[in-house]
Amino acid sequence: MTTPDDARSENAATRAKAALKRDPWDLPDVSGLVVGVLGGTGDQGRGLAYRLARAGQKVIIGSRAAERARTAAGELGLGVEGAENAECARRSDVVIVAVPWEGHGLTLTALREELAGKLVIDCVNPLGFDRKGAFALKPEEGSAAEQAAALLPDSRVTAAFHHLSAVLLQDPAVERIDTDVMVLGEARADTDLVQALAARIPGMRGVFAGRLRNAHQVESLVANLISVNRRYKAHAGLRLTDV
């Protein structure tokens, strides 16, 4: 005789087996999603906005000052719009957080309501600088992404786009950016969406790299890339082999 507990166990085993068989590169269509970029007037945010809009994504740049956002959007063209941060968050399906680390916590706290239910992609790198160069900071929560998750309990927080050169992102002469994007998050459906968004940019590939508890080392690696770039006068990114 099969009990309800037996049936639930069998169903769970069936779902787990199906998940194992699923092609990890079978990613969803994200072309119709509106992407907001908080901190979109800064170098990293502006570069991501440009690349995604160039790939055909609808993009809204957010800033504390609406006029500043609209000016930056007008300079980018490609149908990019500019708005104050709260409006940007409300109108977007996916929101990239690219604000300076110093304003990270305050910005997200102020936008908790507007970001509720949204897929949030945190790409902030907590770094310090001294005479020896860049070095990683460790937030109380463990990482910028984990701080975002703590401050946005009603949002689906992921982490990605940490290791991209703002110079290459903003250069219209660069057709492809050959790099991998390490994507972290708690739900596969969410990380799949972020991977698919990264894949919209020619040459770029999103690769699942673990849960948010692993975000600190991903964010910290940017300090190493800064050292690489300074020594070799480069715009280094990452490629993961055998994947």
NORJO-V868791 format. One line per field, one symbol per residue. ss: DSSP state (H for helix, E for strand, C for the rest). phi: phi as a letter, one per 30 degrees, with the letter a starting at -180 (. if undefined). psi: psi as a letter, one per 40 degrees, with the letter a starting at -180 (. if undefined). A space follows every 10 residues. Layout:
ss = ???
phi = ???
psi = ???
This chain:
ss = CCCHHHHHHH HHHHHHHHHH HCCCCCCCCC CCCEEEEECC CCHHHHHHHH HHHHCCCEEE EEECCHHHHH HHHHHHCCCC EEEEHHHHHH HCCEEEECCC HHHHHHHHHH CHHHHCCCEE EECCCCEEEE CCEEEECCCC CCCHHHHHHH HCCCCEEEEC CCCCCHHHHH CCCCCCCCEE EEEEECCHHH HHHHHHHHHC CCCEEEEECC CHHHHHHHHH HHHHHHHHHH HHCCCCCCCC CCC
phi = .dcedddddd dddddddddd ddddcdcddc dcdcccbdid cdeddddded dddddjddbb dcadcedddd ddddddihid cbadeddedd dcdbbccbde edcedddded ceddcdiddc ccbdcdbcbb ddjdbdccde djaddddddd dbdccccbba idccddddec dddddbcdac cdcblcbded ddddeddddd dejcbcbdbj dddcdedddd dddddddedd dchbbdbbbc cib
psi = hhiddddddd dddddddddd ehheegiihe deihhihhfe eidddddddd ddddeeihhh hiidhddddd ddddddafeh iiiidddddd eidhhhhfii ddeddddddd edddeheihh hhfhhhiiha eeaiiiihid ediddddddd egeeighihi fdfihdddde heehdiggii hhhiidhddd dddddddded hheihhhhea ideedddddd dddddddddd defagiaihh if.
